[in-house]
């Protein structure tokens, strides 16, 4: 537990310092755009929460190295490989001038480094035809870079509300840590838990108050870290189904794929163009529509935070079958299909103002608590 508490407290303290010093760096680090299609905050907020998370993991890595822990090396290698992805995102957080393409390229460089240095390659997929592709070094490298970059970008896509992406990453890392522990890969289990500790240290200040945002640096770092844990879990443990990491990450990955399809083929817009009709945006605007128009910053922040638990539930719905069938490709394939169908039906029902009853009930309960609070 020491290696969970250390990154937690370090990340929490570093993030607190960042929040309290925002007056000096807020003109660079804060998100001042309150009117964009994916902007749901009421005041400028620092968006460099990834700094605390990265430092928390780094300090814990140093502690393991100082104590000559046998699993220190793998974590230090992961951190070293993550630098291009984290740096590109962090520079964007400060300058707002790093395009999505350049951030993806930097993440691809990180994935290439991990493939070369750590042997983190996807060499099996259990998908007909695809195993022939990943059977070659070039094919395995290209597929791995594509997958890791896609996962990192997907974490950035769902980073729209207080606590949304950070808690989803925690849940996904916990699922991977559990399976790593079951198959005896204590190194990956340890580093997944270390990352969870660091993310929770950030989460304390992000949810529900929204005092700091994860930012692109944090999103790309966590997405890279999550993707590499999944790749290493497969490459080091042949008993784990190749579809297990995909099942764990299916919520952000499917959100990204569906968004690309929706923008390209339904709206005839560039796939990389930001919009305000992601599933989490719709839940905020449709389920929380009674809150739209409120000008009180505290209430807007509270209603922003009320959106995330709906998506935590959706994310968790993919983790249960992943944990039950982590070694069975046929069952995981069936569960992936069910998730895709469920997601699309849920999305279109909300678009057409036919919100499922369980969501309406939860909204009413939140309304009642809001009225009682006042």
N, C-alpha and C positions, 0 to 999 in steps of 0.2 A: 504493500500500500504506500510505502515511502515514495516510490517512483510515480505514483499518481498524485500524491499531495504536493510534492515539490513543484512540478510544472503548474499545478493549479494555483498555488500561492504566488509563484513567480509571475505567471500570466496575469493574475488578478492585480498584483501590485504594480506591474509595469503598465497595465491598461489604466489603472487609477491615475498614475502619473500623467499618462497621455491625456486623459480627460481633464485633469485639473490644470494642465499646462496649455490647454487648447487656445487660450487667449493670445499666446505668443506665436503659435504656429497655425491657428485656425484659418488664416487667410490663404494658406496653402493646403492644409489637410482636411478642412471641413467641406462638406457637401452643401453648397449655397444654392443649388438649383432645386427649388421647391415646387416647380411646375411641370417637370418632365413627365412622360407617360408612365414611368416606373418610380415616381417620387411620391412617397406617402408620409413624409415627416413634416413637422410643423415649424422647425427652426433649423439653422445650420448646425450640423453635427460632425465631429471628426470621423473620418472614414478610414482610419489606419489601425483598426483593431487587430489586424494580422501581425502587427509588430509584437504585441504582448504574447500572442500564441507562439510565434516563431522563437522569441527569446525564452519562453517557458520550456519549450522542447529542447532548445539549445543548452540551457543551463542543466537540465536533467541529463542530457547526453554527456556534458562535462562531468557531472557527478558520477555517472557510471564509469567513465573513463578513469577518473581519479581513484575509484574503488576497484579498478581492474575487473570490472564485470565482463563476463564472456560475451554479452550481447551488446556491448557498447559500440562495436565497430559498425554493425549494420545500421544503427541509428545515425551515426555520424556520416556514413556514406549517403544515406537517404537525405539528410539535411544538406550535404554538399551538392548533391544532384538537384535539389529543389531550388537552389539559389537563382538560376535564370528565371524560372516561373515566378518566384516570389518577388524578385527585383523588378521585373517588368510590370507586375501588378501594382507594386508599391510606387513606382515612378508614375504610373497612371493616376494613382490616388493623389499624388502631390501636384502633378502638372496637368492632368486631364488631356494629355496629348499623345498617349500611346494607343494606337488603334487596336481593335479586337484581333485583327490579323497578326499584328506584331506580338501581342500577348500570347496568342496561340502558338506562334513560331517559337517564342521563348520557352513555352511549356513543352513543345516538341523537342527542343534542345535538352531540357531536363530529362525527358523520357529517354532520349538517345544516350545521355550520360549514364543513366541507370541501367540501360540495356548492355552497354559496353563494359561498365565498371562492376556491376553487380550481377550480370547475367539475368536481369529481370526481363524475360521474354515470354510471350504467349506462344507456346509450341503445340498446343492442342485446343480444340474448340468443340469437338463432338458434333460439328456441323458438316454435313456432306459437302465435299468439295473444298471447304475452307481449311480442313486439316492438311490438304495437299499444299496449300499456299503457305501455311505457317510451318510446314515441314522443311522449308529452306530458311537459311539465316536471314536473307534479304526480306522474304515474305513475313517472317516472324517479327522482324524489326519494324517494318512498315505498319503491320497490324497493331503491334504494341504501342507505337508512337501515336497512332490514330486513336486507339482506345483511351490511353492515359490523357491525351489532350482533350478528348471529348468529355471524359469524366470531369476534368478540371473546369472546362467551360460550363458544364451543366451545373456545377455547384455555384458558379457565378450567376447563372441564369436565375436560380431560385433564391438568390440573395436579395429579397425585396422588402422583407418585413422583420421587425425585431424578433430575434430568436429563431427565425425560420431555418436558414441554412445551417447555422451552428448546431442546433439541436438535432437536425436530420443527420449531419455528419457524425455527431456523437453516437446516435443510434446505429448508424451503419458501421462505424468502427467497432462498437461493442459486439455486433453480430460477427464481424470478422475475427475479433479477439476470441470469442467463444469457440468458433470452429478451429482456429489455430491452436487453442488449448486442447481441444478434443483430439486433434491429430498429433499432438505432442510438439508442435512448433512454438515453443515458449518465447523465442526471440520475437516473432511477429506479434504474438499475443501481448507481450510486454510493450512493444512500441505503439501498438494500437491503443493500449490503455494510457500510455504516456501522452499521446495526442489528445485523448478524451479529457484527461486532466487539464491540459492547457486550454482546450476549447471551453471547458466549464469555467475556468478562471476569467475568460473573456465574457462568457454568457452572463455572469453575475451583473455586469455593467450594461449589457446589451438588452436584456429582457427582465422586466417589461419596460423599464424606463427609457430605453433607447438613447443612452448617454454617449454611445460610440457605435459605429458601424464596422462590420467586418472588412469591407472594402475589397478591391480587386486583389490586392496583395494577399490578404487572408484567404479569400475564396480560391485563388489559384494555388496557393500553397497547400491548403487543406485538400483541394481536389486532386492535386498531384500526389500528395501523401496517401490519400485514400486509394487512388488508382494503383499506386505502386504496391501497397500492402496486398491488394487483390491479386496483382500479377505475381508477386513473390509467393503468395499462398498457393497459387496454382503450380508455379515452376518448382517449388520445393516439396509439394505434397500431392502426388499423383492420385491419391484416393479422393481428393476434392473435385467435384464436378466443375468443368469450365464455365458452366452457367451460374454457378453460385455467386461469384462477384457481381455478375450482371443482375441477378435477382436482388441482391442487396442494394444495388445502386439504381434500380429500375425507375424509381420516381423521378429523380432529376434527369436521368438519361432520356426517359420517355417524354418528359416535359420539353426537353431540348429538341428531340426529333419531331414531336408534334408541332412545336412552334415553327420549326423550319418549314414543315409541310404546309402549315396554315398560312404563313407569310408568302411562301413561293407560289402555291397553287390555288389558294382561296382569295388572298388579298392582292396577288400579283405584285408583291413588294420584295425588296432585297431581303434575303434570309437573315442577314445580320442587323437589320434595322430594328431598333428597340420599339416596343409597343406596350400598351397597357392592358392587353387582354390575355395575359398568362392566366393559368388557373388560379394562382394565389391573388392576382389582381382582381379577377372576377368575384372571388369569394369576398374580398374586401368591399368591392363596389356594389355587389348585389345583396349579400347577406348583411353587410354593415351599412347599407344605403341609408338607414335611419340616422346614421352619424354624419353623413355628408352635409356640409354646410356649417357644421359647428366650428367656431373660431377659437375656442379655448385650447391652447397648446397641450395642456395636461390631458384633456379628454381625447384629443386627436391621437396622442401618443398611446393612450390606453386602448383605443379602438384599433390602432395599428397592431398592437401586440395581441389583441384578441383573434387576429386572423391566423397566426402561426399554428396554434393547436390543431386546427382542422387539417393542416398539411402534415403535422407530425403524425396524426392518425393515419393518413394516406401512406406516408413513408413506412410506418410501423406495420401496415397491412401486408407489405411485401417482405418484411423481415421474418415474420412467423413461418411462412412456407419455406423461406431460404434456410432457416435453422432446422426445420423438420426434414428437408430433403436435400441437404447440402452435398450428398454423395450420389444423387440420382438425377441424371440429365433428363430422362423422359418426364419425371414429375416436375422438375423445374421448368422445362419447356412449356408444359401445360399451365403452370402457374403464371408464367410470363404472358401467355396468351390471355388468360383471365384478367390479369392486371390491365393489359392494354385495352381490352374491351370495356372494363369497368371505368377506366380513366376517361375514355372517349364519351361514354354515355353520361358520366357525371359532368363533363365539360359542357356538352350540348344541352343538358337539362338546365344548367345554370345560365347558359347563354339565352335560353328561351324562357327564362324566368320560371322554371319548373324545379325549384330547389327541392332536393330530397327532404323528407319529413324529419329525419334525424338531425339534419343541419338546422332546419327551422326551429326545432325544439331547443337546440343548444343556443341559438340566437336569442330566443325569447327568455331563456334562463339568464343569459348575460344582460339583457335589457332590465330584467327584474332586479338583478344585483346592482345594476347601475342606478336605478331609481331609489333603491333602498339606501345606497351609499349617500345619496343627496337628501 
